[in-house]
Amino acid sequence: MRARGGLRAGVLAAMLAAGALWGVAPASAADHRLGYIDSSRIFQEYADAKDAQQRFDRLVQGWRDEASEKEKAVAALRQEVRDQSPILSAMKRQEKETALQRAVNEYEAFIQDVWGTSGRASQENDRATSEIVQVIRVAVEKVAGTKGFEVVLDASSGFLVYADKSLDITTDVIAELNAKKTAGSQ
């Protein structure tokens, strides 16, 4: 799961907004409260994110298994055509070659359908990631609002060079996320 792609875009927007604030009024920049999160840590420790990753991994494994079976069928047909071709009539040889070509086409179509640019794997990854990122954003907004932060950066994005540890709200965000899960399951 490409879990941080969407979050990074949001962080970049937040950084641009922060830059705009400081660029317009540098004298008041000290008045702005900043915080940061470590989205990598959130994705590792947030139970719903781990569950989504496991569901995605199971789907991918199922697709890999199915692709492997299709590949084995193609290999078996290919071997059959190779071994039997000298003894088959032209008509039977053509039937076998047609069956082989059909199996190859089905295998390639399956691979494209699942792992192509807009394939099922990409779509499922985007869907699962966007759901988790949205929930994380809500939790970040809540924690940031509670702490009075105007801008929250993401330390795992590489944009944060230094920050005082007291500005790190990652633990609070994880607690908020997991509290919502606990409250929702009761």
N, C-alpha and C positions, 0 to 999 in steps of 0.2 A: 504494500500500500504506500503510495507516495503521500505520506501524511502531512508533510510540511509545505508542500507547494502552495496551497491556497492561503495558509497562514502567513507565509513569507510575503505574499502580495499585500496582505493586510498590514503587515509590519512595515513594509516599504512605504505604503500610503501614510501610515502614522509617522514615520520618520520625515517624510516630505512635509507633512502638516507641521511637525515640530520645527523643522528647518524654516518653514514659512513664518512661524510664530517668532522665532529668534531673529530671522532676517529683517522682519518688519520693525520689531521693537527690542533691540538687543539689551537695552537698559532694564527691561522688565523680565528678561529671560530667567533671572534668579527667582522670580515669583512663581514660575511654573514648576509643578511637582511632577517628577518622572518616576516611573517604576519599570521593572522588566520581568519577563518570564523566560523560562527555558522550555520551549515547546517540545524539544526532544524528550526531556524528562517527563513532561506531561503525558506525551504519547506512550511512554514506558510505564508510567504509574497509574494512569487513569484506566479504571477497570473497563469502561465501555470501549475505549480505544483498543485495549488489548483484545477484547471480545471481537470487535470488528476486524482486527487483523487476523485473528484465528479463523473467523468465518471466511474471510477472503482467501487465506492460505488453503483452507479445505476446498473451496471452489477451484482454485488454481490446480491443486493436486488432482481433483476430479478431471479437469480438462487435460492435464498432462497424461493421466491414465488413459483417457479416451483417445488422445492423439497417439499414444504408444500402441494401443490396440489397432488403430487404423494403419499405423506404420507397419506393424507386424503383418497385417492382412495384405498390404501392398507387397511387402517382401516375399510373402508366401506365394502370391500370385505371380510375381516376377520370376521366382525360382521355378514354379510350375511351368510357365511359358518357356523358360530356358531349357528345362529338362525334357519337356514333352514335344517341343516344337518340331524336332526332326521326325517324329513318328506320327504326327497329326496330319490329317488332311488339311488342305488350304482353308476350307470352310471352318473347321474346328480351331485351327490356329488363329484365324481371324476373330472368332468368338472369344478365345482366351485373351487375345491382345486387346480386344474391345473391353472386356471385363477388367483387365489390368488398367487400362487408361481411365475407365470410370472410377476405379478405386483410387488411383492417383489423383484424379480431379476432386473426388470427395475429400480426400486427406488434405489437399492444398486449400480447398474451400473452408474446411473446418479450421485449419491453422489461421487463415486470414480472418475468419469470423471471430475467433477467440482472441488472437494476439495481434491482429492488424491495428492500424492507427486508431480507428474508431471501433475496435472490437469489443467483445463482451468483457474482457479483462479490464480494459481501460475504462469502460463505462461503469462497471461495478466498483472499481477503485475510486473513480471520481465521485460516485454516489455515496459510498461509505465515508470517504474522506470529507466530503462537504457536510455531511450530517454531523460528524464528530467535530469538525472545525467550528461549525455554527454553535454547537453546545459550548465549546471551549470559549468562543468569543463572548457569549452571554456571561459565562462565569468570570472571565477577565474583566468585562465591563462592570460587573457587580462588585468584585473585589477592588478594582481601581476606584470606583465611585466611593466605596466605603472608606478607603484609605486617602481619598482626596487627590488621586493622581490624575493629571490631565493627559498624559501620554504614557503608553506602555510599549516598550521595545521587546524584541525577542533576542535573547542572548545566543540561541543556537543558530541564528541566521547569519552570524558573522559580522553584523553591523555594529555590535556593541563591543567596543574595545576595552572599556573599563566602567565599572559601576560599583558603588558601595553595596555590600551585601544586604544592608538594611532596606534597599530598594527592591530586592527580589521578592516578588509576590507569588512565585511558582508554588510553594507549599500551600499557600492560602487558596490558590486557584484549584489545586488538586483536591484539597479538603472540600471546597465548594462543590466541585464536580462529583466527588464520591458521596457527599452528603445528599445531593439531589438524587443520586441513584438509590441510596438507602431509603430516603423519604418516599421515592416513587415506588419502591417495591413493597412498602407497608400497606 
